[in-house]
Amino acid sequence: MDDVVLYEVSDGIAKITLNRPDQMNAWTGELSDELQARLGEADRD
């Protein structure tokens, strides 16, 4: 899967977006891992 969790920072605000519209953002192990990684990135930023 490509880019299941999108991450961007603008004006000091991190925006994390679940990006599986065809699957209605159904929870998977990959989604969980990616979200955890992006949350860690936001914490470091």
CHARMM-style PDB file with segment names, atoms N, HN, CA, C and O in Angstrom:
ATOM      1  N   MET     1       0.833  -1.180   0.000  1.00  0.00      PROA
ATOM      2  CA  MET     1       0.000   0.000   0.000  1.00  0.00      PROA
ATOM      3  C   MET     1       0.876   1.240   0.000  1.00  0.00      PROA
ATOM      4  O   MET     1       1.891   1.299   0.694  1.00  0.00      PROA
ATOM      5  N   ASP     2       0.479   2.212  -0.772  1.00  0.00      PROA
ATOM      6  HN  ASP     2      -0.346   2.164  -1.335  1.00  0.00      PROA
ATOM      7  CA  ASP     2       1.226   3.456  -0.826  1.00  0.00      PROA
ATOM      8  C   ASP     2       0.536   4.525  -0.009  1.00  0.00      PROA
ATOM      9  O   ASP     2      -0.668   4.745  -0.135  1.00  0.00      PROA
ATOM     10  N   ASP     3       1.316   5.191   0.835  1.00  0.00      PROA
ATOM     11  HN  ASP     3       2.295   5.013   0.938  1.00  0.00      PROA
ATOM     12  CA  ASP     3       0.816   6.358   1.563  1.00  0.00      PROA
ATOM     13  C   ASP     3      -0.527   6.123   2.253  1.00  0.00      PROA
ATOM     14  O   ASP     3      -1.492   6.843   1.994  1.00  0.00      PROA
ATOM     15  N   VAL     4      -0.591   5.124   3.125  1.00  0.00      PROA
ATOM     16  HN  VAL     4       0.192   4.539   3.335  1.00  0.00      PROA
ATOM     17  CA  VAL     4      -1.845   4.873   3.844  1.00  0.00      PROA
ATOM     18  C   VAL     4      -2.089   5.913   4.929  1.00  0.00      PROA
ATOM     19  O   VAL     4      -3.221   6.100   5.376  1.00  0.00      PROA
ATOM     20  N   VAL     5      -1.017   6.594   5.352  1.00  0.00      PROA
ATOM     21  HN  VAL     5      -0.098   6.443   4.989  1.00  0.00      PROA
ATOM     22  CA  VAL     5      -1.147   7.691   6.311  1.00  0.00      PROA
ATOM     23  C   VAL     5      -0.345   8.868   5.761  1.00  0.00      PROA
ATOM     24  O   VAL     5       0.863   8.760   5.548  1.00  0.00      PROA
ATOM     25  N   LEU     6      -1.017   9.980   5.535  1.00  0.00      PROA
ATOM     26  HN  LEU     6      -1.998  10.068   5.708  1.00  0.00      PROA
ATOM     27  CA  LEU     6      -0.364  11.175   5.027  1.00  0.00      PROA
ATOM     28  C   LEU     6       0.024  12.066   6.198  1.00  0.00      PROA
ATOM     29  O   LEU     6      -0.674  12.124   7.211  1.00  0.00      PROA
ATOM     30  N   TYR     7       1.154  12.763   6.043  1.00  0.00      PROA
ATOM     31  HN  TYR     7       1.720  12.715   5.221  1.00  0.00      PROA
ATOM     32  CA  TYR     7       1.651  13.626   7.119  1.00  0.00      PROA
ATOM     33  C   TYR     7       2.177  14.914   6.509  1.00  0.00      PROA
ATOM     34  O   TYR     7       2.958  14.887   5.558  1.00  0.00      PROA
ATOM     35  N   GLU     8       1.748  16.035   7.058  1.00  0.00      PROA
ATOM     36  HN  GLU     8       1.113  16.057   7.831  1.00  0.00      PROA
ATOM     37  CA  GLU     8       2.280  17.327   6.626  1.00  0.00      PROA
ATOM     38  C   GLU     8       2.280  18.285   7.805  1.00  0.00      PROA
ATOM     39  O   GLU     8       1.477  18.158   8.729  1.00  0.00      PROA
ATOM     40  N   VAL     9       3.195  19.248   7.756  1.00  0.00      PROA
ATOM     41  HN  VAL     9       3.847  19.352   7.005  1.00  0.00      PROA
ATOM     42  CA  VAL     9       3.281  20.273   8.794  1.00  0.00      PROA
ATOM     43  C   VAL     9       3.172  21.624   8.119  1.00  0.00      PROA
ATOM     44  O   VAL     9       3.840  21.887   7.119  1.00  0.00      PROA
ATOM     45  N   SER    10       2.322  22.485   8.675  1.00  0.00      PROA
ATOM     46  HN  SER    10       1.779  22.271   9.487  1.00  0.00      PROA
ATOM     47  CA  SER    10       2.151  23.836   8.154  1.00  0.00      PROA
ATOM     48  C   SER    10       1.922  24.778   9.329  1.00  0.00      PROA
ATOM     49  O   SER    10       1.037  24.550  10.154  1.00  0.00      PROA
ATOM     50  N   ASP    11       2.714  25.820   9.399  1.00  0.00      PROA
ATOM     51  HN  ASP    11       3.433  26.005   8.730  1.00  0.00      PROA
ATOM     52  CA  ASP    11       2.595  26.806  10.486  1.00  0.00      PROA
ATOM     53  C   ASP    11       2.652  26.165  11.865  1.00  0.00      PROA
ATOM     54  O   ASP    11       1.932  26.573  12.775  1.00  0.00      PROA
ATOM     55  N   GLY    12       3.508  25.161  12.017  1.00  0.00      PROA
ATOM     56  HN  GLY    12       4.093  24.829  11.278  1.00  0.00      PROA
ATOM     57  CA  GLY    12       3.692  24.519  13.315  1.00  0.00      PROA
ATOM     58  C   GLY    12       2.599  23.549  13.705  1.00  0.00      PROA
ATOM     59  O   GLY    12       2.551  23.097  14.849  1.00  0.00      PROA
ATOM     60  N   ILE    13       1.712  23.220  12.764  1.00  0.00      PROA
ATOM     61  HN  ILE    13       1.751  23.587  11.835  1.00  0.00      PROA
ATOM     62  CA  ILE    13       0.618  22.291  13.045  1.00  0.00      PROA
ATOM     63  C   ILE    13       0.791  21.052  12.175  1.00  0.00      PROA
ATOM     64  O   ILE    13       0.883  21.149  10.952  1.00  0.00      PROA
ATOM     65  N   ALA    14       0.833  19.895  12.812  1.00  0.00      PROA
ATOM     66  HN  ALA    14       0.758  19.816  13.806  1.00  0.00      PROA
ATOM     67  CA  ALA    14       0.955  18.628  12.079  1.00  0.00      PROA
ATOM     68  C   ALA    14      -0.437  18.137  11.699  1.00  0.00      PROA
ATOM     69  O   ALA    14      -1.358  18.146  12.515  1.00  0.00      PROA
ATOM     70  N   LYS    15      -0.572  17.713  10.459  1.00  0.00      PROA
ATOM     71  HN  LYS    15       0.177  17.706   9.796  1.00  0.00      PROA
ATOM     72  CA  LYS    15      -1.840  17.165   9.976  1.00  0.00      PROA
ATOM     73  C   LYS    15      -1.583  15.727   9.543  1.00  0.00      PROA
ATOM     74  O   LYS    15      -0.765  15.472   8.659  1.00  0.00      PROA
ATOM     75  N   ILE    16      -2.282  14.796  10.166  1.00  0.00      PROA
ATOM     76  HN  ILE    16      -2.947  15.002  10.884  1.00  0.00      PROA
ATOM     77  CA  ILE    16      -2.161  13.369   9.868  1.00  0.00      PROA
ATOM     78  C   ILE    16      -3.494  12.912   9.296  1.00  0.00      PROA
ATOM     79  O   ILE    16      -4.543  13.099   9.913  1.00  0.00      PROA
ATOM     80  N   THR    17      -3.444  12.312   8.114  1.00  0.00      PROA
ATOM     81  HN  THR    17      -2.592  12.160   7.613  1.00  0.00      PROA
ATOM     82  CA  THR    17      -4.661  11.907   7.419  1.00  0.00      PROA
ATOM     83  C   THR    17      -4.610  10.423   7.088  1.00  0.00      PROA
ATOM     84  O   THR    17      -3.650   9.953   6.475  1.00  0.00      PROA
ATOM     85  N   LEU    18      -5.647   9.677   7.493  1.00  0.00      PROA
ATOM     86  HN  LEU    18      -6.426  10.058   7.990  1.00  0.00      PROA
ATOM     87  CA  LEU    18      -5.775   8.283   7.075  1.00  0.00      PROA
ATOM     88  C   LEU    18      -6.206   8.297   5.611  1.00  0.00      PROA
ATOM     89  O   LEU    18      -7.143   9.004   5.243  1.00  0.00      PROA
ATOM     90  N   ASN    19      -5.517   7.512   4.774  1.00  0.00      PROA
ATOM     91  HN  ASN    19      -4.755   6.937   5.073  1.00  0.00      PROA
ATOM     92  CA  ASN    19      -5.708   7.612   3.338  1.00  0.00      PROA
ATOM     93  C   ASN    19      -6.041   6.256   2.713  1.00  0.00      PROA
ATOM     94  O   ASN    19      -5.286   5.735   1.892  1.00  0.00      PROA
ATOM     95  N   ARG    20      -7.175   5.700   3.112  1.00  0.00      PROA
ATOM     96  HN  ARG    20      -7.788   6.123   3.778  1.00  0.00      PROA
ATOM     97  CA  ARG    20      -7.653   4.450   2.512  1.00  0.00      PROA
ATOM     98  C   ARG    20      -9.135   4.615   2.170  1.00  0.00      PROA
ATOM     99  O   ARG    20      -9.966   3.859   2.673  1.00  0.00      PROA
ATOM    100  N   PRO    21      -9.480   5.589   1.324  1.00  0.00      PROA
ATOM    101  CA  PRO    21     -10.888   5.879   1.072  1.00  0.00      PROA
ATOM    102  C   PRO    21     -11.650   4.704   0.462  1.00  0.00      PROA
ATOM    103  O   PRO    21     -12.825   4.509   0.772  1.00  0.00      PROA
ATOM    104  N   ASP    22     -11.004   3.920  -0.397  1.00  0.00      PROA
ATOM    105  HN  ASP    22     -10.049   4.079  -0.649  1.00  0.00      PROA
ATOM    106  CA  ASP    22     -11.699   2.792  -1.020  1.00  0.00      PROA
ATOM    107  C   ASP    22     -12.088   1.722  -0.002  1.00  0.00      PROA
ATOM    108  O   ASP    22     -13.048   0.979  -0.208  1.00  0.00      PROA
ATOM    109  N   GLN    23     -11.328   1.650   1.110  1.00  0.00      PROA
ATOM    110  HN  GLN    23     -10.548   2.253   1.277  1.00  0.00      PROA
ATOM    111  CA  GLN    23     -11.611   0.677   2.156  1.00  0.00      PROA
ATOM    112  C   GLN    23     -12.263   1.342   3.373  1.00  0.00      PROA
ATOM    113  O   GLN    23     -12.373   0.740   4.441  1.00  0.00      PROA
ATOM    114  N   MET    24     -12.695   2.602   3.190  1.00  0.00      PROA
ATOM    115  HN  MET    24     -12.605   3.092   2.322  1.00  0.00      PROA
ATOM    116  CA  MET    24     -13.333   3.366   4.269  1.00  0.00      PROA
ATOM    117  C   MET    24     -12.448   3.423   5.515  1.00  0.00      PROA
ATOM    118  O   MET    24     -12.937   3.386   6.644  1.00  0.00      PROA
ATOM    119  N   ASN    25     -11.134   3.514   5.285  1.00  0.00      PROA
ATOM    120  HN  ASN    25     -10.736   3.544   4.368  1.00  0.00      PROA
ATOM    121  CA  ASN    25     -10.119   3.595   6.341  1.00  0.00      PROA
ATOM    122  C   ASN    25     -10.189   2.426   7.320  1.00  0.00      PROA
ATOM    123  O   ASN    25      -9.921   2.590   8.510  1.00  0.00      PROA
ATOM    124  N   ALA    26     -10.548   1.254   6.817  1.00  0.00      PROA
ATOM    125  HN  ALA    26     -10.765   1.121   5.850  1.00  0.00      PROA
ATOM    126  CA  ALA    26     -10.581   0.058   7.661  1.00  0.00      PROA
ATOM    127  C   ALA    26      -9.207  -0.144   8.301  1.00  0.00      PROA
ATOM    128  O   ALA    26      -8.173   0.036   7.658  1.00  0.00      PROA
ATOM    129  N   TRP    27      -9.221  -0.518   9.570  1.00  0.00      PROA
ATOM    130  HN  TRP    27     -10.061  -0.665  10.093  1.00  0.00      PROA
ATOM    131  CA  TRP    27      -7.993  -0.656  10.348  1.00  0.00      PROA
ATOM    132  C   TRP    27      -7.235  -1.908   9.948  1.00  0.00      PROA
ATOM    133  O   TRP    27      -7.816  -2.988   9.851  1.00  0.00      PROA
ATOM    134  N   THR    28      -5.941  -1.764   9.716  1.00  0.00      PROA
ATOM    135  HN  THR    28      -5.468  -0.886   9.795  1.00  0.00      PROA
ATOM    136  CA  THR    28      -5.063  -2.891   9.409  1.00  0.00      PROA
ATOM    137  C   THR    28      -3.791  -2.746  10.225  1.00  0.00      PROA
ATOM    138  O   THR    28      -3.539  -1.698  10.820  1.00  0.00      PROA
ATOM    139  N   GLY    29      -3.009  -3.782  10.249  1.00  0.00      PROA
ATOM    140  HN  GLY    29      -3.213  -4.633   9.766  1.00  0.00      PROA
ATOM    141  CA  GLY    29      -1.721  -3.712  10.932  1.00  0.00      PROA
ATOM    142  C   GLY    29      -0.822  -2.670  10.299  1.00  0.00      PROA
ATOM    143  O   GLY    29      -0.123  -1.940  11.001  1.00  0.00      PROA
ATOM    144  N   GLU    30      -0.835  -2.594   8.972  1.00  0.00      PROA
ATOM    145  HN  GLU    30      -1.403  -3.187   8.402  1.00  0.00      PROA
ATOM    146  CA  GLU    30      -0.007  -1.608   8.272  1.00  0.00      PROA
ATOM    147  C   GLU    30      -0.441  -0.190   8.621  1.00  0.00      PROA
ATOM    148  O   GLU    30       0.401   0.676   8.859  1.00  0.00      PROA
ATOM    149  N   LEU    31      -1.748   0.052   8.653  1.00  0.00      PROA
ATOM    150  HN  LEU    31      -2.432  -0.652   8.460  1.00  0.00      PROA
ATOM    151  CA  LEU    31      -2.259   1.372   9.004  1.00  0.00      PROA
ATOM    152  C   LEU    31      -1.839   1.733  10.424  1.00  0.00      PROA
ATOM    153  O   LEU    31      -1.428   2.864  10.681  1.00  0.00      PROA
ATOM    154  N   SER    32      -1.937   0.803  11.323  1.00  0.00      PROA
ATOM    155  HN  SER    32      -2.270  -0.116  11.115  1.00  0.00      PROA
ATOM    156  CA  SER    32      -1.538   1.030  12.710  1.00  0.00      PROA
ATOM    157  C   SER    32      -0.056   1.384  12.806  1.00  0.00      PROA
ATOM    158  O   SER    32       0.313   2.334  13.496  1.00  0.00      PROA
ATOM    159  N   ASP    33       0.785   0.630  12.124  1.00  0.00      PROA
ATOM    160  HN  ASP    33       0.485  -0.142  11.564  1.00  0.00      PROA
ATOM    161  CA  ASP    33       2.228   0.887  12.145  1.00  0.00      PROA
ATOM    162  C   ASP    33       2.554   2.259  11.561  1.00  0.00      PROA
ATOM    163  O   ASP    33       3.360   3.003  12.122  1.00  0.00      PROA
ATOM    164  N   GLU    34       1.928   2.591  10.435  1.00  0.00      PROA
ATOM    165  HN  GLU    34       1.273   1.987   9.980  1.00  0.00      PROA
ATOM    166  CA  GLU    34       2.179   3.880   9.786  1.00  0.00      PROA
ATOM    167  C   GLU    34       1.702   5.037  10.657  1.00  0.00      PROA
ATOM    168  O   GLU    34       2.389   6.053  10.767  1.00  0.00      PROA
ATOM    169  N   LEU    35       0.533   4.893  11.277  1.00  0.00      PROA
ATOM    170  HN  LEU    35      -0.025   4.068  11.188  1.00  0.00      PROA
ATOM    171  CA  LEU    35       0.024   5.954  12.141  1.00  0.00      PROA
ATOM    172  C   LEU    35       0.949   6.160  13.330  1.00  0.00      PROA
ATOM    173  O   LEU    35       1.242   7.297  13.700  1.00  0.00      PROA
ATOM    174  N   GLN    36       1.403   5.090  13.919  1.00  0.00      PROA
ATOM    175  HN  GLN    36       1.166   4.166  13.619  1.00  0.00      PROA
ATOM    176  CA  GLN    36       2.329   5.185  15.054  1.00  0.00      PROA
ATOM    177  C   GLN    36       3.616   5.892  14.631  1.00  0.00      PROA
ATOM    178  O   GLN    36       4.140   6.719  15.376  1.00  0.00      PROA
ATOM    179  N   ALA    37       4.123   5.577  13.451  1.00  0.00      PROA
ATOM    180  HN  ALA    37       3.697   4.905  12.845  1.00  0.00      PROA
ATOM    181  CA  ALA    37       5.338   6.225  12.951  1.00  0.00      PROA
ATOM    182  C   ALA    37       5.112   7.722  12.730  1.00  0.00      PROA
ATOM    183  O   ALA    37       5.966   8.534  13.088  1.00  0.00      PROA
ATOM    184  N   ARG    38       3.980   8.091  12.150  1.00  0.00      PROA
ATOM    185  HN  ARG    38       3.286   7.432  11.859  1.00  0.00      PROA
ATOM    186  CA  ARG    38       3.683   9.508  11.901  1.00  0.00      PROA
ATOM    187  C   ARG    38       3.477  10.274  13.209  1.00  0.00      PROA
ATOM    188  O   ARG    38       3.878  11.433  13.312  1.00  0.00      PROA
ATOM    189  N   LEU    39       2.857   9.640  14.207  1.00  0.00      PROA
ATOM    190  HN  LEU    39       2.532   8.698  14.123  1.00  0.00      PROA
ATOM    191  CA  LEU    39       2.698  10.275  15.519  1.00  0.00      PROA
ATOM    192  C   LEU    39       4.056  10.528  16.162  1.00  0.00      PROA
ATOM    193  O   LEU    39       4.272  11.567  16.785  1.00  0.00      PROA
ATOM    194  N   GLY    40       4.968   9.574  16.007  1.00  0.00      PROA
ATOM    195  HN  GLY    40       4.793   8.730  15.501  1.00  0.00      PROA
ATOM    196  CA  GLY    40       6.333   9.763  16.513  1.00  0.00      PROA
ATOM    197  C   GLY    40       7.038  10.901  15.797  1.00  0.00      PROA
ATOM    198  O   GLY    40       7.754  11.687  16.417  1.00  0.00      PROA
ATOM    199  N   GLU    41       6.834  10.986  14.492  1.00  0.00      PROA
ATOM    200  HN  GLU    41       6.253  10.348  13.988  1.00  0.00      PROA
ATOM    201  CA  GLU    41       7.412  12.080  13.704  1.00  0.00      PROA
ATOM    202  C   GLU    41       6.864  13.431  14.169  1.00  0.00      PROA
ATOM    203  O   GLU    41       7.614  14.396  14.314  1.00  0.00      PROA
ATOM    204  N   ALA    42       5.557  13.489  14.399  1.00  0.00      PROA
ATOM    205  HN  ALA    42       4.948  12.705  14.281  1.00  0.00      PROA
ATOM    206  CA  ALA    42       4.945  14.733  14.877  1.00  0.00      PROA
ATOM    207  C   ALA    42       5.494  15.115  16.248  1.00  0.00      PROA
ATOM    208  O   ALA    42       5.712  16.295  16.524  1.00  0.00      PROA
ATOM    209  N   ASP    43       5.715  14.139  17.092  1.00  0.00      PROA
ATOM    210  HN  ASP    43       5.538  13.180  16.868  1.00  0.00      PROA
ATOM    211  CA  ASP    43       6.266  14.404  18.421  1.00  0.00      PROA
ATOM    212  C   ASP    43       7.673  14.994  18.307  1.00  0.00      PROA
ATOM    213  O   ASP    43       8.026  15.913  19.046  1.00  0.00      PROA
ATOM    214  N   ARG    44       8.463  14.470  17.392  1.00  0.00      PROA
ATOM    215  HN  ARG    44       8.176  13.724  16.791  1.00  0.00      PROA
ATOM    216  CA  ARG    44       9.828  14.982  17.206  1.00  0.00      PROA
ATOM    217  C   ARG    44       9.819  16.373  16.568  1.00  0.00      PROA
ATOM    218  O   ARG    44      10.679  17.199  16.873  1.00  0.00      PROA
ATOM    219  N   ASP    45       8.866  16.630  15.695  1.00  0.00      PROA
ATOM    220  HN  ASP    45       8.168  15.959  15.447  1.00  0.00      PROA
ATOM    221  CA  ASP    45       8.794  17.947  15.038  1.00  0.00      PROA
ATOM    222  C   ASP    45       8.378  18.994  16.048  1.00  0.00      PROA
ATOM    223  OT1 ASP    45       8.257  20.169  15.705  1.00  0.00      PROA
TER     224      ASP     45
END
